[in-house]
């Protein structure tokens, strides 16, 4: 149950809705995602990667509407 709750480049925040914990990632040069703060499991990182990967597709669909 991980969800990106805020995206403020170069930072992205992912919340675990089961525990209420929020993880902060920093998007570096070349798209490298570095974690800041508390250790997150791989699911939080995957949620951030998927969000960033799908973002251009969502923006393209919205611009056609």
C-alpha positions as CSV (number, residue, x, y, z in Angstrom):
1,X,0.0,0.0,0.0
2,X,2.6,2.6,-1.1
3,X,1.6,5.8,-2.8
4,X,3.4,8.9,-3.9
5,X,1.8,11.6,-1.8
6,X,4.0,14.6,-2.9
7,X,6.3,15.4,-5.7
8,X,8.4,18.5,-5.4
9,X,11.4,18.2,-7.7
10,X,14.0,17.0,-6.9
11,X,12.2,15.4,-4.0
12,X,9.5,12.7,-4.0
13,X,7.6,11.5,-0.9
14,X,6.1,8.0,-0.7
15,X,3.7,7.0,2.1
16,X,3.0,3.5,3.4
17,X,-0.7,3.7,4.2
18,X,-0.6,0.6,6.4
19,X,2.0,2.1,8.8
20,X,1.6,5.8,8.1
21,X,5.3,6.2,7.4
22,X,6.5,8.6,4.7
23,X,9.8,8.1,2.9
24,X,11.7,10.8,1.2
25,X,13.7,10.2,-2.0
26,X,15.9,12.7,-3.8
27,X,16.1,12.5,-7.6
28,X,19.6,13.1,-8.6
29,X,21.3,13.8,-12.0
30,X,20.5,11.2,-14.6
31,X,17.3,10.1,-12.8
32,X,19.2,8.4,-10.0
33,X,16.9,8.0,-6.9
34,X,18.7,8.4,-3.6
35,X,16.9,7.8,-0.3
36,X,17.0,10.4,2.5
37,X,16.0,9.8,6.1
38,X,14.5,6.5,7.4
39,X,15.2,3.3,5.5
40,X,12.4,2.2,3.2
41,X,11.9,-1.2,1.8
42,X,12.1,-1.9,-1.9
43,X,8.3,-1.3,-2.3
44,X,8.5,2.4,-1.5
45,X,11.4,2.8,-4.0
46,X,9.4,0.9,-6.6
47,X,6.4,3.2,-6.1
48,X,8.6,6.2,-6.7
49,X,10.1,4.7,-9.8
50,X,6.7,3.7,-11.2
51,X,5.3,7.2,-10.5
52,X,8.2,8.9,-12.3
53,X,8.0,6.5,-15.2
54,X,4.3,7.0,-15.8
55,X,4.3,10.7,-15.2
56,X,5.2,11.6,-18.9
57,X,2.5,9.3,-20.2
58,X,-0.1,10.9,-17.9
59,X,0.9,14.4,-18.9
60,X,0.7,13.5,-22.6
61,X,-2.9,12.0,-22.1
62,X,-4.0,15.1,-20.3
63,X,-2.7,17.4,-22.9
64,X,-4.7,15.5,-25.6
65,X,-8.0,15.8,-23.6
